């Protein structure tokens, strides 16, 4: 019986340790090439995230920031982070994001997307 309880505790511990908000998808999509520059970037996570401790920046190939303000949580979806963008000329852009999920786990990552045929 003790072994069964220990195994259950181990399995539950592993499941809860993996409960981080992970990037599910983005628009523009991770690694994609889009014809026209988007006005904003949307990041969709696997769990709700805390607005005060979550954000994203977007940089061009020269390392200059091209996001146009603070990232916001979507009003109708606590798992969506929206980032306004400046007018983007053709080129490749790097997105760096960090979030704190509502269960207090931190996650971060980065990806790129391209505007125009590049």
NORBELWO-V145301 format. One record per backbone hydrogen bond with DSSP energy under -1.0 kcal/mol. CO is the residue of the C=O (numbers start at 1). NH is the residue of the N-H. If there is no record, write none. Layout:
co	nh
CO	NH
CO	NH
//
This chain:
co	nh
1	5
2	6
3	7
4	8
5	9
6	10
7	11
8	12
9	13
10	14
11	15
12	16
13	17
14	18
16	19
18	20
22	46
25	44
27	42
29	32
32	114
34	116
39	85
41	83
42	27
43	81
44	24
44	25
48	102
51	54
55	98
57	96
58	66
59	94
60	63
64	60
66	86
72	82
77	80
78	49
79	45
80	74
81	43
82	72
83	41
84	68
91	115
93	113
94	59
95	111
96	57
97	109
98	55
99	107
100	50
101	104
105	101
107	99
109	97
111	95
112	31
113	93
114	34
115	91
//
